[in-house]
Amino acid sequence: MKLYTEEQVREAYLSGMYVTVSFEEMLQRLSPIELPTDEEIEKEASNFEKKYRTTTYEKSAHVIGAKWMRDKIQGGNQ
């Protein structure tokens, strides 16, 4: 699944109004949003834990929340 910002979609749409561009060409002009992997989420949570001296519980909540949100964005049912 590829995700795009509203600004990117708007730009692609507006560029198509003035020039005859196929839908596929418009998509190629966009840069998809990259969602983090499990490993990247864990790494960022560890860095946050060290920087702000949070508890293991807070780190776990951060990881669970970040993975849940990523899965929802991807269309997961979890």
Backbone as a printed PyTorch tensor [residue, N CA C, xyz], in Angstrom:
tensor([[[  0.8410,  -1.1750,   0.0000],
         [  0.0000,   0.0000,   0.0000],
         [  0.8840,   1.2340,   0.0000]],

        [[  0.5430,   2.2050,  -0.8270],
         [  1.2760,   3.4600,  -0.8620],
         [  0.3760,   4.5530,  -0.3170]],

        [[  0.9460,   5.4350,   0.4710],
         [  0.2080,   6.5480,   1.0490],
         [  0.8100,   7.8620,   0.5600]],

        [[ -0.0440,   8.8410,   0.3390],
         [  0.4110,  10.1390,  -0.1260],
         [ -0.2130,  11.2260,   0.7330]],

        [[  0.4920,  12.3400,   0.8460],
         [ -0.0520,  13.4610,   1.5980],
         [ -1.1070,  14.1700,   0.7500]],

        [[ -1.9680,  14.9050,   1.4080],
         [ -2.9900,  15.6660,   0.6920],
         [ -2.3420,  16.6400,  -0.2820]],

        [[ -1.2410,  17.2390,   0.1310],
         [ -0.5410,  18.1960,  -0.7240],
         [ -0.0440,  17.5290,  -2.0070]],

        [[  0.4920,  16.3080,  -1.8900],
         [  0.9830,  15.6000,  -3.0710],
         [ -0.1570,  15.2530,  -4.0290]],

        [[ -1.2700,  14.8150,  -3.5020],
         [ -2.4180,  14.4710,  -4.3400],
         [ -2.9530,  15.7180,  -5.0240]],

        [[ -3.0490,  16.8080,  -4.2770],
         [ -3.5330,  18.0710,  -4.8410],
         [ -2.6220,  18.5310,  -5.9840]],

        [[ -1.3120,  18.4350,  -5.7790],
         [ -0.3510,  18.8420,  -6.8040],
         [ -0.5040,  17.9830,  -8.0580]],

        [[ -0.6470,  16.6880,  -7.8620],
         [ -0.8120,  15.7920,  -9.0040],
         [ -2.1090,  16.0950,  -9.7470]],

        [[ -3.1640,  16.3430,  -9.0010],
         [ -4.4640,  16.6450,  -9.6090],
         [ -4.3910,  17.9420, -10.4060]],

        [[ -3.8330,  18.9680,  -9.8000],
         [ -3.7610,  20.2590, -10.4720],
         [ -2.8540,  20.2050, -11.6980]],

        [[ -1.7860,  19.4450, -11.6360],
         [ -0.8980,  19.3500, -12.7970],
         [ -1.6200,  18.6600, -13.9530]],

        [[ -2.5380,  17.7660, -13.6400],
         [ -3.2930,  17.0670, -14.6740],
         [ -4.3500,  17.9380, -15.3240]],

        [[ -4.7280,  19.0410, -14.6790],
         [ -5.7570,  19.9190, -15.2370],
         [ -5.2290,  20.7190, -16.4170]],

        [[ -3.9410,  20.9870, -16.4460],
         [ -3.3660,  21.8400, -17.4810],
         [ -2.6450,  21.0530, -18.5690]],

        [[ -2.2810,  19.8430, -18.2570],
         [ -1.5560,  19.0050, -19.1940],
         [ -2.2420,  17.6420, -19.2100]],

        [[ -2.3480,  17.0680, -20.3680],
         [ -2.9480,  15.7450, -20.4500],
         [ -1.9290,  14.7340, -19.9280]],

        [[ -2.1960,  14.2250, -18.7400],
         [ -1.2970,  13.2810, -18.0800],
         [ -2.1350,  12.0850, -17.6450]],

        [[ -1.6090,  10.9090, -17.8680],
         [ -2.3430,   9.7240, -17.4410],
         [ -2.2790,   9.5960, -15.9180]],

        [[ -3.2040,   8.8520, -15.3820],
         [ -3.2350,   8.6210, -13.9440],
         [ -1.9280,   7.9790, -13.4820]],

        [[ -1.4140,   7.0340, -14.2480],
         [ -0.1580,   6.3610, -13.8870],
         [  1.0070,   7.3480, -13.8540]],

        [[  1.0280,   8.2760, -14.7980],
         [  2.0950,   9.2840, -14.8050],
         [  1.9830,  10.1950, -13.5840]],

        [[  0.7500,  10.5280, -13.2060],
         [  0.5670,  11.3430, -12.0120],
         [  1.0920,  10.6150, -10.7820]],

        [[  0.7880,   9.3160, -10.6570],
         [  1.2640,   8.5510,  -9.5050],
         [  2.7810,   8.4780,  -9.4700]],

        [[  3.4030,   8.4070, -10.6140],
         [  4.8650,   8.3380, -10.6550],
         [  5.5070,   9.6280, -10.1570]],

        [[  4.7980,  10.7310, -10.2660],
         [  5.3230,  12.0150,  -9.7900],
         [  5.2660,  12.1420,  -8.2720]],

        [[  4.4780,  11.3030,  -7.6370],
         [  4.3070,  11.3650,  -6.1920],
         [  5.3350,  10.4940,  -5.4850]],

        [[  5.6540,  10.8510,  -4.2670],
         [  6.5550,  10.0560,  -3.4290],
         [  5.7310,   9.4360,  -2.3080]],

        [[  5.6660,   8.1110,  -2.2420],
         [  4.8530,   7.5000,  -1.1850],
         [  5.4490,   7.7220,   0.2010]],

        [[  4.5720,   7.7320,   1.1880],
         [  4.9900,   7.8350,   2.5790],
         [  5.4660,   6.4550,   3.0170]],

        [[  6.6020,   6.3870,   3.6480],
         [  7.1330,   5.1230,   4.1320],
         [  6.7630,   4.9510,   5.5980]],

        [[  6.0840,   3.8660,   5.9070],
         [  5.7230,   3.5730,   7.2950],
         [  6.8520,   2.7830,   7.9560]],

        [[  7.0440,   2.9680,   9.2550],
         [  8.1540,   2.3110,   9.9410],
         [  7.9390,   0.8060,  10.1130]],

        [[  9.0480,   0.0860,  10.1510],
         [  9.0190,  -1.3480,  10.4290],
         [  8.9670,  -1.5540,  11.9410]],

        [[  8.7330,  -2.7980,  12.3660],
         [  8.7520,  -3.1200,  13.7960],
         [ 10.0920,  -2.7480,  14.4110]],

        [[ 11.1660,  -3.0410,  13.6840],
         [ 12.5120,  -2.7640,  14.2000],
         [ 12.7380,  -1.2640,  14.3780]],

        [[ 12.2640,  -0.4680,  13.4250],
         [ 12.4270,   0.9850,  13.5290],
         [ 11.6260,   1.5490,  14.6970]],

        [[ 10.4420,   1.0230,  14.9170],
         [  9.6280,   1.4630,  16.0530],
         [ 10.3270,   1.1300,  17.3600]],

        [[ 10.8360,  -0.0900,  17.4810],
         [ 11.5560,  -0.5160,  18.6960],
         [ 12.7810,   0.3680,  18.9460]],

        [[ 13.5210,   0.6640,  17.8830],
         [ 14.7280,   1.4810,  18.0150],
         [ 14.3820,   2.8840,  18.4990]],

        [[ 13.3650,   3.4960,  17.9040],
         [ 12.9620,   4.8390,  18.3070],
         [ 12.4490,   4.8610,  19.7460]],

        [[ 11.7160,   3.8160,  20.1240],
         [ 11.2190,   3.7360,  21.5010],
         [ 12.3810,   3.6190,  22.4830]],

        [[ 13.3960,   2.8530,  22.1220],
         [ 14.5770,   2.7120,  22.9830],
         [ 15.3140,   4.0380,  23.1150]],

        [[ 15.4550,   4.7450,  22.0050],
         [ 16.1170,   6.0530,  22.0360],
         [ 15.3270,   7.0320,  22.9080]],

        [[ 14.0080,   7.0070,  22.7820],
         [ 13.1470,   7.8730,  23.5800],
         [ 13.2680,   7.5280,  25.0610]],

        [[ 13.3030,   6.2220,  25.3450],
         [ 13.4090,   5.7580,  26.7320],
         [ 14.7090,   6.2500,  27.3670]],

        [[ 15.8090,   6.1710,  26.6220],
         [ 17.1030,   6.6170,  27.1420],
         [ 17.1470,   8.1310,  27.3080]],

        [[ 16.6210,   8.8390,  26.3070],
         [ 16.6870,  10.2990,  26.3360],
         [ 15.8430,  10.8920,  27.4610]],

        [[ 14.6500,  10.3550,  27.6580],
         [ 13.7320,  10.9330,  28.6390],
         [ 13.5970,  10.1010,  29.9040]],

        [[ 14.4080,   9.0550,  30.0040],
         [ 14.4260,   8.1820,  31.1880],
         [ 13.0270,   7.7080,  31.5660]],

        [[ 12.3270,   7.1900,  30.5790],
         [ 10.9870,   6.6760,  30.8280],
         [ 11.0630,   5.2560,  31.3690]],

        [[  9.9490,   4.7700,  31.8460],
         [  9.9040,   3.4080,  32.3830],
         [  9.7220,   2.4050,  31.2470]],

        [[  9.9600,   1.1480,  31.5540],
         [  9.7470,   0.0860,  30.5840],
         [  8.2790,   0.0270,  30.1810]],

        [[  7.4020,   0.2940,  31.1270],
         [  5.9640,   0.3130,  30.8390],
         [  5.6410,   1.3950,  29.8050]],

        [[  6.2010,   2.5910,  29.9880],
         [  5.9550,   3.6870,  29.0470],
         [  6.5070,   3.3560,  27.6610]],

        [[  7.6770,   2.7160,  27.6380],
         [  8.2570,   2.3040,  26.3610],
         [  7.3390,   1.2950,  25.6810]],

        [[  6.8370,   0.3240,  26.4280],
         [  5.9550,  -0.6920,  25.8640],
         [  4.6790,  -0.0610,  25.3110]],

        [[  4.1360,   0.9070,  26.0400],
         [  2.9240,   1.5860,  25.5840],
         [  3.1940,   2.3420,  24.2850]],

        [[  4.3530,   2.9610,  24.2040],
         [  4.7430,   3.6960,  22.9890],
         [  4.8280,   2.7310,  21.8010]],

        [[  5.4830,   1.6070,  22.0020],
         [  5.6610,   0.6160,  20.9310],
         [  4.3120,   0.0590,  20.4910]],

        [[  3.4890,  -0.3220,  21.4400],
         [  2.1760,  -0.8780,  21.1130],
         [  1.3390,   0.1460,  20.3500]],

        [[  1.3390,   1.3850,  20.8230],
         [  0.5660,   2.4350,  20.1600],
         [  1.0560,   2.7300,  18.7550]],

        [[  2.3710,   2.7950,  18.5830],
         [  2.9330,   3.0910,  17.2620],
         [  2.6320,   1.9670,  16.2660]],

        [[  2.7530,   0.7280,  16.7120],
         [  2.4620,  -0.4050,  15.8230],
         [  0.9720,  -0.4570,  15.4890]],

        [[  0.1200,  -0.1650,  16.4640],
         [ -1.3170,  -0.1660,  16.2360],
         [ -1.6880,   0.8850,  15.1860]],

        [[ -1.1260,   2.0910,  15.3420],
         [ -1.4310,   3.1730,  14.4020],
         [ -0.9140,   2.8360,  13.0080]],

        [[  0.2740,   2.3020,  12.9160],
         [  0.8270,   1.9290,  11.6100],
         [ -0.0690,   0.8910,  10.9300]],

        [[ -0.5130,  -0.1030,  11.7080],
         [ -1.3830,  -1.1490,  11.1620],
         [ -2.7200,  -0.5740,  10.7160]],

        [[ -3.2520,   0.4020,  11.4500],
         [ -4.5150,   1.0310,  11.0580],
         [ -4.3430,   1.8040,   9.7610]],

        [[ -3.2360,   2.4990,   9.6070],
         [ -2.9650,   3.2500,   8.3830],
         [ -2.8840,   2.2900,   7.1960]],

        [[ -2.2790,   1.1300,   7.4160],
         [ -2.1390,   0.1470,   6.3410],
         [ -3.4560,  -0.5860,   6.0590]],

        [[ -4.4480,  -0.3840,   6.8980],
         [ -5.7330,  -1.0350,   6.6770],
         [ -5.8970,  -2.3410,   7.4150]],

        [[ -5.0830,  -2.5560,   8.4270],
         [ -5.1820,  -3.7820,   9.2250],
         [ -6.4250,  -3.8020,  10.0750]],

        [[ -6.8510,  -4.9880,  10.4550],
         [ -8.0550,  -5.1420,  11.2780],
         [ -7.7220,  -5.3130,  12.7430]],

        [[ -6.5050,  -5.1590,  13.1180],
         [ -6.1120,  -5.3950,  14.4990],
         [ -6.3230,  -4.1810,  15.3470]]])
